[in-house]
Amino acid sequence: MVDLSQHELHVAQSIRDCFVPDTEIIVFGSWIHVVRPRTRHQGQYSARLKLLAEIKEAFQESEFPFRVDIIDWNGISPANRKAIETNSFELLP
């Protein structure tokens, strides 16, 4: 379990809601990952990369107490998805 204050949870939720409101934030390993879209977003690969970079930058510029890795759920292998699904918990629905 990640020990986050209410303020830190609010920061994570605000960033998520600003950029990708249709995603869950789940915890996997020792980092927080924004990964699992509830809806499929269609778009160019470069647009997704730009969005991921913007989310990462928002976390870096925030008061978040540790590094956050951002993962495009649709861009990882089925094996990695399974590993995340079996070894994670939902932080923000």
N, C-alpha and C positions, 0 to 999 in steps of 0.2 A: 504494500500500500504506500502511496506517495503522500507525504504529510504536507499539504498545502493549506495556507490560510484562506479565509473567505475572500480576502482581497486578491490573492494570487489566482484563485478559481475564477473570480470576476474578470481578471485580466485575460485569462485564457478564453473565457466565454466571449468576451468583447471582441477579441481578435478573430475568433472563429466566426462570430456573427457578422462581423464586418466583411470578411472575405469569402467564407464558405459556410453559410448558415445550414446547409443540408448535409452536414457531416457530423460524425461523432468524434469525440476525442477519447482515445483509449490509451492506457498505459501498457507498455511492453518493455520488458527488460528494465534497464535503469533510466530510460528516457521517456518522455511523453511524445507520442506521435499523433498527428492528425491524419487519419487514414481512411476511414470507411465511409464513402459517400452513400447517403440513403437513396439518392437518385443518380442516374448516370448523366454526367455532363458531357455533351458533345463539344468538340472543339479541336483546334489545331494543337499539335504537340508543343510548339513554341509558346502558345498561349498558356498551356498548363504549366510549363516550366517557369514562365514569368509569374504566374500566380503563386506557385510554390516558393519562389524567391521572395515575393512580396510578403507572404505569410512569415517566412523565416526572418526577414528583416524586421517585421513588426514585433516578433518575439524578442529579437536581439535588442531592439530599442526600448522595450518595456522594462518593467521592474521585476521580471520573472527571475527567480533565484538560480536557475540552471539552464543549460543549453537544451533547446528543443529541436529534435529532428522532425522534418516534415516529409511524409511519404505519400506518393500518389498510389492509392490502393490498386487502381487499374493498371499500374505500371510495374507491379511486382509479380514474381512467379507464384504459381499455385502452392508450391512448397513453403514459400515465405508467408503467404496468407495463412496457411494452416498453422504454421508455427506461431504466428501472432494470435490467431483465433484461440488456440489452446493454451496460451501463456499470457493472457492479457485480461484486463478488466476495464470496464467503461468508466471514464472519469466524468465526461459531460455527454449526455444523450443528444 
